[in-house]
Amino acid sequence: MPIQALKFIVDGTAELMMHPARFQILQYLREAGEPRFVDQIAKAKGIHPRMVSHHLDVLQEQGLIECKHELMKVNGSNREVAVRWSWPTKKADEVIQDILESTELKKHEE
């Protein structure tokens, strides 16, 4: 397989995504099948909401997720809070495919 086929391995995107917390967050978003907000991710993965936001920033900068901010009322309050909805992009699936193909190549080399 030509090296350009594994472009996300070569450009470092895969390594960035493989940070344990980022990978957990991305997998959670992929499995959820619908957008999730920071507190949902934090509770599901046991990661502090501020760290979730940080990792979402990194994933978004790399184009692995998309985000949208929205004002919502919570717990019957008249106050609105800003909520950041996040969901995975097609690029996330492509990076995971690169990782799987790279793993298969390494198995065949051994």
KEDREN-884041 format. One line per 2 residues: number of its first residue (from 0); for each residue x, y, z of N, C-alpha, C, O. Coordinates in Angstrom, 1 decimal, m for minus. Atoms other than C-alpha are relative to their C-alpha. Example, Ala and Ser with C-alpha at 12.3 -4.5 7.8 and 13.67 -1.06 7.14 Angstrom:
# residues 2
0) 0.9:m1.2:0.0:12.3:m4.5:7.8:0.9:1.2:0.0:1.9:1.2:0.7; m0.9:m1.1:0.0:13.7:m1.1:7.1:m0.8:1.1:0.8:m0.3:2.2:0.9 .
***
This chain:
# residues 110
0) 0.9:m1.2:0.0:0.0:0.0:0.0:0.9:1.2:0.0:1.8:1.3:0.8; m0.8:m1.2:0.1:1.5:3.4:m1.0:m0.2:0.8:1.3:m1.3:0.9:1.9 .
2) 0.0:m0.8:m1.2:2.4:5.7:1.9:m1.0:1.1:0.0:m1.6:1.4:1.1; 1.0:m1.0:0.0:0.1:8.4:0.7:m1.4:m0.5:0.4:m2.3:0.3:0.8 .
4) 1.2:0.5:m0.4:m2.8:6.1:1.4:m0.2:0.1:1.5:m1.4:0.1:2.0; 0.1:m0.2:m1.5:m2.0:6.5:5.1:0.3:1.4:0.4:1.1:1.6:1.3 .
6) m0.4:m1.4:m0.2:m1.9:10.3:5.0:m0.2:0.5:1.4:0.5:1.3:1.8; 0.2:m0.5:m1.4:m3.3:10.7:8.5:1.0:m0.5:1.0:1.2:0.0:2.1 .
8) m1.1:0.6:m0.8:m0.6:8.5:9.9:1.2:1.0:m0.2:1.9:1.4:0.8; m1.1:m0.8:0.4:2.0:10.6:8.1:m0.1:1.4:0.5:0.9:1.9:1.0 .
10) 0.2:m1.4:m0.4:0.6:14.0:8.9:m0.1:0.2:1.5:m0.2:1.4:2.0; 0.1:m0.1:m1.5:0.3:13.3:12.7:m1.4:0.1:0.5:m1.6:0.1:1.7 .
12) 1.4:m0.1:m0.4:m3.5:13.5:12.8:m0.4:m1.2:0.9:m1.0:m1.1:1.9; 0.3:1.2:m0.7:m3.8:9.9:13.9:0.6:0.0:1.4:0.0:m0.4:2.4 .
14) m0.6:0.0:m1.3:m1.3:10.3:16.7:m0.7:1.0:1.0:m0.8:0.7:2.1; 0.7:m1.0:m0.8:m3.1:13.5:18.0:m1.3:m0.6:0.5:m1.7:m0.4:1.6 .
16) 1.3:0.6:m0.4:m6.4:11.6:18.0:0.2:m1.1:1.0:m0.7:m1.4:1.7; m0.2:1.2:m0.9:m4.9:8.6:19.9:0.3:0.4:1.4:0.5:m0.5:2.2 .
18) m0.1:m0.3:m1.4:m4.5:10.6:23.1:m1.1:m0.7:0.7:m2.2:m0.6:0.2; 1.1:0.8:m0.6:m6.5:8.4:25.5:m1.3:0.7:0.2:m2.3:0.2:m0.1 .
20) 1.2:m0.7:m0.3:m9.0:11.1:26.5:m0.7:0.4:m1.3:m1.9:0.3:m1.5; 0.6:m0.4:1.3:m9.5:12.3:22.9:m0.6:m1.2:m0.7:m1.7:m1.1:m1.3 .
22) 0.5:1.2:0.7:m9.9:8.8:21.6:m1.3:m0.4:0.7:m2.3:m0.8:0.0; 1.2:0.3:m0.7:m12.5:8.1:24.3:m1.2:0.9:m0.4:m2.3:0.5:m0.6 .
24) 1.0:m1.0:0.4:m14.4:11.3:23.5:m0.5:m0.3:m1.4:m1.7:m0.3:m1.7; 0.4:0.3:1.4:m14.3:10.6:19.8:m0.8:m1.2:m0.2:m1.8:m1.3:m0.9 .
26) 0.8:1.3:0.0:m15.5:7.0:20.2:m1.4:0.2:0.5:m2.3:m0.3:0.0; 1.3:m0.3:m0.6:m18.3:8.2:22.4:m0.9:0.7:m1.0:m2.0:0.4:m1.1 .
28) 0.8:m0.7:1.0:m19.4:10.7:19.8:m0.4:m0.8:m1.2:m1.5:m0.7:m1.7; 0.3:0.9:1.2:m19.2:8.1:17.0:m1.1:m1.0:0.4:m2.0:m1.2:m0.4 .
30) 1.0:1.0:m0.4:m21.2:5.6:19.0:m1.4:0.6:0.3:m2.4:0.0:0.2; 1.2:m0.6:m0.4:m23.8:8.1:20.2:m0.9:0.2:m1.2:m2.2:0.1:m1.1 .
32) 0.8:m0.2:1.2:m25.0:8.7:16.6:m0.7:1.3:m0.1:m1.5:1.5:m1.0; 0.7:m1.3:0.1:m26.2:12.2:17.4:0.9:0.9:0.9:1.7:0.5:1.7 .
34) m0.8:m1.0:m0.8:m24.6:15.4:18.8:m0.2:m0.1:1.5:m1.3:m0.4:2.0; 0.0:0.0:m1.4:m23.7:15.5:22.4:0.7:1.3:0.5:1.5:1.9:m0.2 .
36) m0.6:m1.2:m0.6:m22.8:18.4:24.7:1.0:m0.4:1.1:1.0:m1.5:1.5; m1.2:0.2:m0.9:m19.8:18.8:27.0:m0.4:m0.8:1.3:0.3:m1.8:1.6 .
38) 0.4:0.6:m1.2:m21.6:17.8:30.2:m0.3:m1.5:m0.2:0.0:m2.4:0.6; 0.4:1.4:0.3:m23.0:14.6:28.6:1.3:m0.8:m0.2:1.4:m1.9:0.3 .
40) m1.3:0.7:0.3:m19.5:13.6:27.4:0.8:m0.1:1.3:1.3:m1.2:1.6; m0.7:0.0:m1.2:m17.9:14.5:30.7:m0.5:m1.1:1.0:0.2:m1.9:1.6 .
42) 0.6:1.0:m0.9:m20.3:12.4:32.7:0.1:m1.5:m0.5:0.4:m2.4:0.2; m0.1:1.4:0.6:m20.2:9.4:30.3:1.4:m0.5:0.1:1.6:m1.7:0.2 .
44) m1.4:0.5:0.1:m16.4:9.3:30.2:0.8:0.3:1.3:2.0:m0.1:1.4; m0.7:m0.3:m1.3:m15.5:10.6:33.7:1.2:0.9:m0.2:2.2:0.8:0.5 .
46) m1.0:m1.0:0.2:m13.5:13.5:32.4:m0.6:1.3:0.3:m1.7:1.6:0.0; 0.4:m1.3:m0.4:m13.7:17.0:33.8:m0.5:0.8:m1.2:0.1:0.8:m2.2 .
48) 0.6:m0.8:1.1:m15.9:19.3:31.6:1.0:0.9:m0.6:1.0:1.1:m1.9; m1.0:m1.0:0.6:m13.0:21.8:31.2:1.0:m0.8:m0.9:1.4:m0.3:m2.0 .
50) m0.9:0.8:0.8:m10.8:19.0:29.9:m0.7:m0.5:m1.3:m0.1:m0.6:m2.3; 0.7:0.4:1.2:m13.5:17.7:27.6:0.0:1.2:m1.0:0.2:1.0:m2.2 .
52) 0.0:m1.2:0.9:m13.8:21.3:26.2:1.4:0.1:m0.7:1.4:0.4:m1.9; m1.4:m0.1:0.5:m10.0:21.4:25.7:0.2:m1.0:m1.1:0.6:m0.7:m2.2 .
54) m0.2:1.0:1.0:m10.0:18.1:23.9:m0.9:0.2:m1.3:m0.5:m0.2:m2.4; 0.8:m0.3:1.2:m12.9:19.1:21.7:0.6:1.1:m0.8:0.5:1.0:m2.1 .
56) m0.7:m1.1:0.8:m11.0:22.2:20.7:1.1:m0.6:m0.9:1.1:m0.3:m2.1; m1.0:0.7:0.7:m8.1:20.0:19.6:m0.6:m0.8:m1.2:m0.1:m0.7:m2.3 .
58) 0.6:0.8:1.0:m10.3:17.6:17.7:m0.7:0.8:m1.1:m0.6:0.5:m2.2; 0.6:m0.8:0.9:m12.2:20.4:16.1:1.0:0.7:m0.9:0.8:0.8:m2.1 .
60) m1.0:m0.7:0.8:m9.0:22.2:15.0:0.5:m1.0:m1.1:0.9:m0.5:m2.2; m0.5:1.0:1.0:m8.0:18.9:13.2:m1.1:m0.4:m1.0:m0.9:m1.2:m1.9 .
62) 1.1:0.4:0.9:m11.4:18.6:11.5:m0.6:m1.3:0.3:m1.3:m1.9:m0.5; 0.5:1.3:m0.4:m12.3:15.4:13.4:m1.4:0.1:0.6:m2.1:m0.9:0.5 .
64) 1.4:m0.2:m0.5:m15.5:16.9:14.9:m0.4:1.3:m0.5:0.4:2.2:m0.9; 0.6:m1.3:0.2:m17.8:19.7:14.2:m0.8:0.4:1.3:m1.2:m0.5:2.0 .
66) 0.7:m0.5:m1.2:m19.4:21.9:16.9:m0.9:1.1:m0.3:m0.7:1.8:m1.3; 1.0:m1.1:0.1:m22.3:24.2:17.3:m0.3:0.5:1.4:m0.6:m0.3:2.3 .
68) 0.3:m0.5:m1.3:m23.0:26.5:20.2:m1.5:0.5:0.0:m2.0:1.0:m1.0; 1.4:m0.3:0.0:m26.6:27.0:21.3:m0.4:0.5:1.5:0.2:m0.1:2.4 .
70) 0.5:m0.3:m1.3:m28.4:28.7:24.2:m1.2:m0.9:0.4:m2.1:m1.1:m0.4; 1.1:0.9:m0.5:m30.6:26.4:26.3:m0.4:0.4:1.4:0.4:0.8:2.2 .
72) 0.5:m0.1:m1.4:m32.7:26.6:29.4:0.3:m1.3:0.6:0.0:m2.4:0.0; m0.3:1.2:m0.7:m31.7:24.1:32.0:m0.8:m0.1:1.3:m1.0:0.9:2.0 .
74) 0.6:0.3:m1.3:m33.5:22.5:34.9:m1.2:0.9:0.3:m1.4:1.3:1.4; 1.2:m0.9:m0.2:m36.7:24.6:34.4:0.3:1.4:0.4:m0.6:2.2:0.7 .
76) m0.4:m1.4:m0.4:m34.8:27.8:35.0:m0.3:0.9:m1.2:m0.5:0.5:m2.4; 0.2:m1.0:1.1:m35.5:31.0:33.0:1.3:0.4:m0.6:1.3:1.1:m1.6 .
78) m1.4:m0.4:0.5:m31.7:31.5:32.6:0.4:m1.0:m1.2:0.0:m2.2:m1.1; m0.5:0.9:1.1:m30.1:30.2:29.4:1.5:m0.1:0.2:2.2:0.8:0.7 .
80) m1.5:0.2:m0.1:m26.6:28.7:29.3:0.4:m0.4:m1.4:m0.3:m1.0:m2.2; m0.5:0.4:1.3:m24.4:28.2:26.3:0.4:m1.4:0.0:1.1:m1.9:1.0 .
82) m0.3:1.4:0.1:m24.1:24.6:25.3:0.7:m0.2:m1.3:0.3:0.3:m2.4; m0.7:0.4:1.2:m21.6:23.2:22.8:m0.3:m1.4:m0.4:0.0:m2.4:0.3 .
84) 0.3:1.3:0.6:m22.9:20.4:20.7:1.1:m0.4:m0.9:1.7:0.4:m1.6; m1.1:0.5:0.8:m20.3:18.2:19.1:m0.4:m1.4:m0.7:m1.2:m2.1:m0.1 .
86) 0.2:1.3:0.7:m20.4:15.3:16.5:1.2:m0.2:m0.9:1.9:0.7:m1.3; m1.1:0.4:0.8:m17.8:13.4:14.5:m0.2:0.4:m1.5:m1.3:0.4:m2.0 .
88) 0.0:m0.2:1.4:m16.9:14.2:10.9:0.4:m1.2:m0.8:0.8:m2.2:m0.2; m0.5:1.1:0.9:m16.2:11.9:8.0:1.5:m0.2:0.1:2.0:m1.3:0.0 .
90) m1.5:0.1:m0.1:m12.5:12.7:8.5:0.3:m0.9:1.2:1.3:m1.7:1.1; m0.2:0.9:m1.2:m12.7:10.9:11.9:0.0:m1.4:m0.4:0.9:m2.2:0.0 .
92) 0.1:1.4:0.5:m13.8:7.7:10.2:1.2:m0.3:m0.9:1.8:m1.4:m0.9; m1.1:0.3:0.8:m11.0:8.1:7.6:1.3:m0.2:0.7:2.1:m1.0:0.4 .
94) m1.1:0.2:m0.9:m8.4:8.5:10.3:0.0:m1.3:0.6:1.1:m2.0:0.7; 0.1:1.4:m0.7:m9.6:5.4:12.1:0.3:m1.1:m1.1:1.0:m2.0:m0.7 .
96) m0.3:1.0:1.0:m9.5:3.5:8.8:1.5:0.0:m0.3:2.1:m1.1:m0.5; m1.4:m0.1:0.2:m5.9:4.7:8.3:0.7:m0.8:1.1:1.7:m1.6:0.9 .
98) m0.6:0.7:m1.2:m5.0:3.4:11.8:m0.2:m1.5:m0.2:0.8:m2.2:0.1; 0.3:1.5:0.2:m6.6:0.0:11.1:0.9:m0.5:m1.2:1.4:m1.6:m1.0 .
100) m0.8:0.4:1.1:m4.8:m0.2:7.7:1.5:m0.1:0.4:2.2:m1.0:0.0; m1.4:0.0:m0.4:m1.5:0.7:9.3:0.3:m1.2:0.9:1.4:m1.8:0.8 .
102) m0.2:1.1:m0.9:m2.0:m1.9:12.0:0.1:m1.3:m0.8:0.9:m2.2:m0.5; m0.1:1.1:0.9:m2.7:m4.5:9.3:1.3:m0.2:m0.7:1.8:m1.2:m0.9 .
104) m1.3:0.0:0.7:0.4:m3.5:7.4:1.1:m0.5:0.9:2.0:m1.3:0.5; m1.0:0.4:m0.9:2.5:m4.0:10.5:m0.1:m1.5:0.3:0.9:m2.1:0.5 .
106) 0.2:1.4:m0.3:1.0:m7.4:11.2:0.6:m0.9:m1.2:1.3:m1.9:m0.9; m0.5:0.7:1.2:2.0:m8.5:7.6:1.5:0.1:m0.1:2.1:m0.8:m0.6 .
108) m1.4:m0.2:0.1:5.5:m7.2:8.0:0.7:m0.9:1.0:1.9:m1.2:0.9; m0.6:0.8:m1.0:6.1:m9.3:11.1:0.2:m1.4:m0.3:0.7:m2.2:0.5 .
***
